[in-house]
Amino acid sequence: MKNYLLTPGPTPVPLEALEAMARPIIHHRTPQFQEILKEVEENLKYVFQTKNPVLILSSSGTGAMEGVVASLLSPGDKAIVVRGGKFGERWGELCAAYGIEFIPVDVEWGKALDPQAIKKILEKEGSKVKGVYVTLCETSTGVATDIEKIAEITKDYESVLVVDAISALGAVPLKTDEWGIDVVVSGSQKGLMIPPGLAFVSLSEKAWKLAEKSTLPKFYFNLKAYKKSVEKNDTPYTPAVNLVIGLREALKLIKEEGIENLINRHRKNSKAVREAVKALGLELFAPDAYSEAVTAVRVPEGVDGGKLVKTMRDKYGVAIAGGQAQLKGKIFRIATMGYITADDLKKGFETLETVLLELGYNFEKGVGIKTLEKNLV
Ligand SMILES: *Cc1c(COP(=O)(O)O)cnc(C)c1O
């Protein structure tokens, strides 16, 4: 049985990257590896759409999130944290772990944030707030946040804008420098199409200034050390050599396709998924604030959501994601990010239809796939 991965991370890895990672390992303190790092660095800047260095950390995405909190803040600083799902909550958990008082902006799961809520707090709290922490694509709900609008607000304040783009990078529009985003965090196992294990972060000059003053305790994730190294095409500690080598291939593919085409492909594929879902008589979880990286769908009445995901995976080899936390059993999620192709999505919907029928949900068989295909061309 062939396995299909339609989960919002990890995502499938292209053969070019798999093959490169399978080659014998090389040493990292060599001109050969420095050349690779240099190329990877240039192409990461292209994908992040920034002129600032993109730091590469050996961890999953959360490591970069932690590094950003510890490297930018000092005791007594305040933060604003937008919480509309599990990953937004993580920013709050990280602030709490470092003793940073944060003001939560709680958004109903599945709904869009009103950026004015951030402006109100910034006006009231003034320069005590040193960071606004938001999630571009809230993977747990499939909601996208209007980062461009938030950046317009934060640029007039002392606070930096920190964006978790772990699932959004390379899938939804994100113009780091043009929009004026200070910090962008991402990871390797989503839109960047390689296995888990690398995290990335870019920082603006405004963010680096804050980092200069930061006194929170930190060591491995002290971003200043990574900045010093990246300028010499080096890393402070042993990098995940083979993942970087795989990333080089994945970035080549992205560069070849071009960022605009890449974003358009995600837009088209995710629209096809939404239309197919509706054709099946199912309801989108975030119809007004959907992200183009992952689509969340309400589990229909009478169907066991856990069983749906499990049957698709174990009986048919198609992995989708269920709901997390309060959404457990209530939604399922289909990713459209990275190397998930139109053919993968067709297989996904064929299996979804089969399993929905098995579990007693009725619709006109084939209508989902037909709608999907119509929208994919
Ligand atoms: C996957 C994801 C994370 C967590 O990243 P890890 O790589 O699991 O540490 C954080 N935020 C968002 C939005 C994600 O999609």
The ligand as a MOL file (V3000), in Angstrom:
LIG
                    3D

  0  0  0     0  0            999 V3000
M  V30 BEGIN CTAB
M  V30 COUNTS 15 15 0 0 0
M  V30 BEGIN ATOM
M  V30 1 C 3.5900 22.9340 13.0200 0
M  V30 2 C 3.4120 24.2640 13.6540 0
M  V30 3 C 4.1150 24.6480 14.8060 0
M  V30 4 C 4.9580 23.7060 15.5980 0
M  V30 5 O 6.0860 23.4090 15.0190 0
M  V30 6 P 6.9600 22.1560 15.5120 0
M  V30 7 O 7.7860 21.9930 14.3000 0
M  V30 8 O 6.0170 21.0300 15.7860 0
M  V30 9 O 7.7030 22.5840 16.6910 0
M  V30 10 C 3.9460 25.9120 15.3010 0
M  V30 11 N 3.1150 26.7770 14.7180 0
M  V30 12 C 2.3970 26.4490 13.6290 0
M  V30 13 C 1.4620 27.4480 13.0430 0
M  V30 14 C 2.5130 25.1790 13.0690 0
M  V30 15 O 1.8030 24.8500 11.9940 0
M  V30 END ATOM
M  V30 BEGIN BOND
M  V30 1 1 1 2
M  V30 2 1 2 3
M  V30 3 2 2 14
M  V30 4 1 3 4
M  V30 5 2 3 10
M  V30 6 1 4 5
M  V30 7 1 5 6
M  V30 8 2 6 7
M  V30 9 1 6 8
M  V30 10 1 6 9
M  V30 11 1 10 11
M  V30 12 2 11 12
M  V30 13 1 12 13
M  V30 14 1 12 14
M  V30 15 1 14 15
M  V30 END BOND
M  V30 END CTAB
M  END
